[in-house]
Amino acid sequence: MRLIALILLALVALPANAQSTMSGEEFDAYTQGKTLYYGSGNQPYGAEIYLPNRRVRWSFLDGECKDGEWYEADGLICFTYDDRPDPQCWSFEQGARGLIARFENDPAVTPLYEANESTEEMLCLGPKIGV
């Protein structure tokens, strides 16, 4: 009986500890003017520069950058890029060490976490020319 009471107490306490999903306004206030580096597991994943007017520049840290924009839809933050107009929607929450991002187009994907913030320019090489 005591074990059941402890389990019920733990379940009741869970919502108080849960982080809430960021709104578009909260996400904009947090990211505006920053370059955030994201990790997945113990590996670097990519970086994004958050520009004015909800514009972004993304890189998988390979020197190739993709320009795009974000918008809020149904409580999610959705990104479209010049070369990929289909929306990529994420839920963001602020954890103890920064943002936690969950890809809502495929919830089985491992969440990304904010690994670092930088004020330095992200490496973007010029467009590929030739063969």
GROMACS elastic network, one bead per residue, 0.5 to 0.9 nm:
[ bonds ]
;  ai    aj funct       b0    kb
    1     4     6  0.51907   500
    1     5     6  0.63739   500
    1     6     6  0.87954   500
    2     5     6  0.50715   500
    2     6     6  0.62845   500
    2     7     6  0.87164   500
    3     6     6  0.51157   500
    3     7     6  0.62299   500
    3     8     6  0.86538   500
    4     7     6  0.50987   500
    4     8     6  0.61643   500
    4     9     6  0.85494   500
    5     8     6  0.51432   500
    5     9     6  0.60982   500
    5    10     6  0.86089   500
    6     9     6  0.50417   500
    6    10     6  0.61529   500
    6    11     6  0.86553   500
    7    10     6  0.51017   500
    7    11     6  0.62407   500
    7    12     6  0.87088   500
    8    11     6  0.50870   500
    8    12     6  0.62209   500
    8    13     6  0.86678   500
    9    12     6  0.51917   500
    9    13     6  0.62783   500
    9    14     6  0.88608   500
   10    13     6  0.51417   500
   10    14     6  0.63730   500
   11    14     6  0.53180   500
   11    15     6  0.79529   500
   12    15     6  0.68753   500
   12    16     6  0.81594   500
   13    16     6  0.56602   500
   13    17     6  0.69248   500
   14    17     6  0.53881   500
   14    18     6  0.62729   500
   15    18     6  0.50389   500
   15    19     6  0.82935   500
   16    19     6  0.82793   500
   19    22     6  0.89729   500
   19    93     6  0.62560   500
   19    94     6  0.70093   500
   19    95     6  0.72125   500
   20    92     6  0.84691   500
   20    93     6  0.60313   500
   20    94     6  0.79191   500
   21    75     6  0.77151   500
   21    76     6  0.81284   500
   21    91     6  0.61816   500
   21    92     6  0.55420   500
   21    94     6  0.79196   500
   22    25     6  0.79030   500
   22    26     6  0.56715   500
   22    27     6  0.59046   500
   22    75     6  0.79284   500
   22    76     6  0.81393   500
   22    77     6  0.85928   500
   22    91     6  0.72954   500
   22    92     6  0.55408   500
   22    93     6  0.53832   500
   22    94     6  0.74331   500
   23    26     6  0.51485   500
   23    27     6  0.60720   500
   23    28     6  0.85015   500
   23    72     6  0.74950   500
   23    75     6  0.63455   500
   23    76     6  0.74832   500
   23    77     6  0.79182   500
   23    92     6  0.83553   500
   24    27     6  0.50427   500
   24    28     6  0.60081   500
   24    29     6  0.85405   500
   24    71     6  0.71397   500
   24    72     6  0.53321   500
   24    73     6  0.86185   500
   24    75     6  0.77033   500
   24    76     6  0.77394   500
   24    77     6  0.65749   500
   25    28     6  0.51642   500
   25    29     6  0.61885   500
   25    30     6  0.86550   500
   25    72     6  0.87782   500
   26    29     6  0.51402   500
   26    30     6  0.61746   500
   26    31     6  0.86428   500
   27    30     6  0.51625   500
   27    31     6  0.60518   500
   27    32     6  0.81989   500
   27    77     6  0.81697   500
   27    92     6  0.76669   500
   27    93     6  0.87350   500
   28    31     6  0.53077   500
   28    32     6  0.54836   500
   28    50     6  0.84382   500
   28    54     6  0.74393   500
   29    32     6  0.57760   500
   30    33     6  0.89273   500
   30    34     6  0.83692   500
   31    34     6  0.54866   500
   31    35     6  0.78384   500
   31    36     6  0.78858   500
   31    49     6  0.84260   500
   31    50     6  0.59678   500
   31    51     6  0.86692   500
   32    35     6  0.87748   500
   32    49     6  0.85553   500
   32    50     6  0.53738   500
   32    51     6  0.63024   500
   32    52     6  0.68302   500
   32    54     6  0.80950   500
   33    49     6  0.72180   500
   33    50     6  0.53927   500
   33    51     6  0.56010   500
   33    52     6  0.71294   500
   33   119     6  0.86727   500
   34    48     6  0.82270   500
   34    49     6  0.59152   500
   34    50     6  0.55820   500
   34    51     6  0.77484   500
   34   117     6  0.69761   500
   34   118     6  0.69483   500
   34   119     6  0.66927   500
   35    47     6  0.68180   500
   35    48     6  0.55673   500
   35    50     6  0.63003   500
   35    51     6  0.89897   500
   35   116     6  0.85327   500
   35   117     6  0.58026   500
   35   118     6  0.54064   500
   35   119     6  0.63966   500
   35   120     6  0.77719   500
   35   121     6  0.79480   500
   35   122     6  0.75918   500
   36    46     6  0.85368   500
   36    47     6  0.55179   500
   36    48     6  0.55136   500
   36    49     6  0.65540   500
   36    50     6  0.81517   500
   36   114     6  0.66421   500
   36   115     6  0.75873   500
   36   116     6  0.59819   500
   36   118     6  0.64854   500
   37    44     6  0.77576   500
   37    45     6  0.76574   500
   37    46     6  0.58461   500
   37    48     6  0.66272   500
   37    49     6  0.89536   500
   37   113     6  0.84722   500
   37   114     6  0.59598   500
   37   115     6  0.55130   500
   37   116     6  0.50691   500
   37   117     6  0.60956   500
   37   118     6  0.77856   500
   38    43     6  0.88829   500
   38    44     6  0.63219   500
   38    45     6  0.54849   500
   38    46     6  0.53678   500
   38    47     6  0.58639   500
   38    48     6  0.82660   500
   38    99     6  0.88062   500
   38   100     6  0.89937   500
   38   112     6  0.61095   500
   38   113     6  0.54295   500
   38   115     6  0.50832   500
   38   116     6  0.70398   500
   39    42     6  0.66968   500
   39    43     6  0.55240   500
   39    46     6  0.69600   500
   39    47     6  0.89143   500
   39   111     6  0.87770   500
   39   112     6  0.55549   500
   39   113     6  0.54114   500
   39   114     6  0.64324   500
   39   115     6  0.56583   500
   39   116     6  0.88122   500
   40    43     6  0.54000   500
   40    44     6  0.63338   500
   40    45     6  0.58325   500
   40   110     6  0.68003   500
   40   111     6  0.66702   500
   40   113     6  0.65677   500
   41    44     6  0.82687   500
   41   110     6  0.76976   500
   41   111     6  0.83173   500
   41   112     6  0.77406   500
   41   113     6  0.84659   500
   44    47     6  0.88560   500
   44    60     6  0.86215   500
   44    61     6  0.82358   500
   44   115     6  0.79761   500
   45    59     6  0.89098   500
   45    60     6  0.61409   500
   45    61     6  0.74510   500
   45   112     6  0.78501   500
   46    58     6  0.73201   500
   46    59     6  0.55464   500
   46    61     6  0.53641   500
   46    62     6  0.86334   500
   47    57     6  0.83011   500
   47    58     6  0.58539   500
   47    59     6  0.54395   500
   47    60     6  0.65016   500
   47    61     6  0.66965   500
   47   122     6  0.77598   500
   48    56     6  0.65683   500
   48    57     6  0.54854   500
   48    59     6  0.64475   500
   48    60     6  0.88785   500
   48   122     6  0.82823   500
   49    55     6  0.84529   500
   49    56     6  0.54879   500
   49    57     6  0.51339   500
   49    58     6  0.66222   500
   49    59     6  0.89623   500
   49   121     6  0.86902   500
   49   122     6  0.77104   500
   50    54     6  0.70021   500
   50    55     6  0.63206   500
   50    57     6  0.69304   500
   50    69     6  0.89902   500
   51    54     6  0.61976   500
   51    56     6  0.55009   500
   51    57     6  0.77843   500
   51    69     6  0.89459   500
   52    55     6  0.59538   500
   52    56     6  0.83286   500
   53    56     6  0.89990   500
   53    69     6  0.82912   500
   54    68     6  0.86656   500
   54    69     6  0.55647   500
   54    70     6  0.56156   500
   54    71     6  0.71933   500
   55    67     6  0.75087   500
   55    68     6  0.58001   500
   55    70     6  0.65272   500
   56    66     6  0.82093   500
   56    67     6  0.58414   500
   56    68     6  0.51553   500
   56    69     6  0.52864   500
   56    70     6  0.72581   500
   56    79     6  0.85695   500
   56    81     6  0.85036   500
   57    65     6  0.62612   500
   57    66     6  0.54417   500
   57    68     6  0.61392   500
   57    69     6  0.81433   500
   57    81     6  0.85573   500
   58    61     6  0.87064   500
   58    64     6  0.83874   500
   58    65     6  0.54164   500
   58    66     6  0.51373   500
   58    67     6  0.65021   500
   58    68     6  0.78165   500
   58    81     6  0.86940   500
   59    62     6  0.67121   500
   59    63     6  0.68353   500
   59    64     6  0.58815   500
   59    66     6  0.64471   500
   59   122     6  0.82647   500
   59   123     6  0.84552   500
   59   124     6  0.78157   500
   60    63     6  0.76346   500
   60    64     6  0.73287   500
   60    65     6  0.77522   500
   61    64     6  0.73068   500
   61    65     6  0.83849   500
   61   122     6  0.84389   500
   61   123     6  0.76480   500
   61   124     6  0.87272   500
   62    65     6  0.82060   500
   62   123     6  0.82984   500
   62   124     6  0.83305   500
   62   125     6  0.88697   500
   63   122     6  0.83594   500
   63   123     6  0.54690   500
   63   125     6  0.52022   500
   63   126     6  0.85364   500
   64   123     6  0.79866   500
   64   124     6  0.55390   500
   64   125     6  0.59190   500
   64   126     6  0.77934   500
   64   127     6  0.79859   500
   65   122     6  0.88982   500
   65   123     6  0.81759   500
   65   124     6  0.55164   500
   65   125     6  0.75383   500
   65   126     6  0.88329   500
   66    81     6  0.64338   500
   66    82     6  0.69660   500
   66    83     6  0.73905   500
   67    80     6  0.86294   500
   67    81     6  0.56261   500
   67    82     6  0.58992   500
   67    83     6  0.82213   500
   68    79     6  0.69241   500
   68    80     6  0.54678   500
   68    82     6  0.56108   500
   68    83     6  0.85272   500
   68    84     6  0.87089   500
   68    85     6  0.87365   500
   69    78     6  0.83645   500
   69    79     6  0.56987   500
   69    80     6  0.56567   500
   69    81     6  0.64835   500
   69    82     6  0.86352   500
   70    77     6  0.65764   500
   70    78     6  0.53648   500
   70    80     6  0.63849   500
   70    81     6  0.87592   500
   70    87     6  0.88205   500
   71    76     6  0.82930   500
   71    77     6  0.57770   500
   71    78     6  0.53782   500
   71    79     6  0.66390   500
   71    80     6  0.86505   500
   72    75     6  0.63047   500
   72    76     6  0.55487   500
   72    78     6  0.60314   500
   72    79     6  0.89085   500
   72    89     6  0.88209   500
   73    76     6  0.52965   500
   73    77     6  0.64520   500
   73    78     6  0.67485   500
   73    89     6  0.83249   500
   74    77     6  0.84873   500
   75    91     6  0.76398   500
   76    89     6  0.60476   500
   76    90     6  0.56216   500
   76    91     6  0.51151   500
   76    92     6  0.76967   500
   76   104     6  0.82011   500
   77    88     6  0.82698   500
   77    89     6  0.55311   500
   77    90     6  0.52624   500
   77    91     6  0.61553   500
   77    92     6  0.74594   500
   78    87     6  0.57050   500
   78    88     6  0.52841   500
   78    90     6  0.61331   500
   78    91     6  0.86893   500
   79    85     6  0.85085   500
   79    86     6  0.82950   500
   79    87     6  0.54086   500
   79    88     6  0.51220   500
   79    89     6  0.63014   500
   79    90     6  0.82673   500
   80    83     6  0.84356   500
   80    84     6  0.62306   500
   80    85     6  0.50019   500
   80    86     6  0.60947   500
   80    88     6  0.64987   500
   80    89     6  0.89777   500
   81    85     6  0.55505   500
   81    86     6  0.80078   500
   81    87     6  0.82377   500
   82    85     6  0.62822   500
   84    87     6  0.79346   500
   85    88     6  0.88882   500
   87   105     6  0.88747   500
   88   103     6  0.75634   500
   88   104     6  0.79365   500
   88   105     6  0.66327   500
   89   102     6  0.85672   500
   89   103     6  0.62017   500
   89   104     6  0.56284   500
   89   105     6  0.61263   500
   90   101     6  0.61953   500
   90   102     6  0.53315   500
   90   104     6  0.51893   500
   90   105     6  0.75808   500
   91   100     6  0.81713   500
   91   101     6  0.57103   500
   91   102     6  0.52644   500
   91   103     6  0.67469   500
   91   104     6  0.67187   500
   92    99     6  0.64377   500
   92   100     6  0.56114   500
   92   102     6  0.65817   500
   93    98     6  0.83479   500
   93    99     6  0.57032   500
   93   100     6  0.53709   500
   93   101     6  0.67722   500
   93   102     6  0.88057   500
   94    97     6  0.78176   500
   94    98     6  0.55306   500
   94   100     6  0.61890   500
   94   101     6  0.89330   500
   95    98     6  0.51317   500
   95    99     6  0.56994   500
   95   100     6  0.62985   500
   95   113     6  0.87371   500
   96    99     6  0.83248   500
   97   100     6  0.88274   500
   97   113     6  0.84872   500
   97   114     6  0.73442   500
   97   115     6  0.81556   500
   98   113     6  0.71308   500
   98   114     6  0.53227   500
   98   115     6  0.76658   500
   98   116     6  0.84783   500
   99   112     6  0.82267   500
   99   113     6  0.57305   500
   99   114     6  0.50445   500
   99   115     6  0.86316   500
  100   111     6  0.67097   500
  100   112     6  0.57850   500
  100   114     6  0.63924   500
  101   111     6  0.55161   500
  101   112     6  0.50172   500
  101   113     6  0.61549   500
  101   114     6  0.82123   500
  102   106     6  0.86929   500
  102   107     6  0.69494   500
  102   109     6  0.76118   500
  102   110     6  0.73539   500
  102   112     6  0.65188   500
  102   113     6  0.89112   500
  103   106     6  0.58266   500
  103   107     6  0.58325   500
  103   108     6  0.82942   500
  103   109     6  0.65621   500
  103   110     6  0.80579   500
  103   111     6  0.68664   500
  103   112     6  0.83588   500
  104   107     6  0.51218   500
  104   108     6  0.87072   500
  104   109     6  0.85952   500
  105   109     6  0.89655   500
  106   109     6  0.58899   500
  107   110     6  0.78298   500
  107   111     6  0.85241   500
  108   111     6  0.87559   500
  109   112     6  0.89419   500
  112   115     6  0.88404   500
  114   117     6  0.77420   500
  118   121     6  0.79930   500
  118   122     6  0.86784   500
  119   122     6  0.88892   500
  121   124     6  0.85967   500
  125   128     6  0.85013   500
  126   129     6  0.87012   500
  128   131     6  0.84285   500
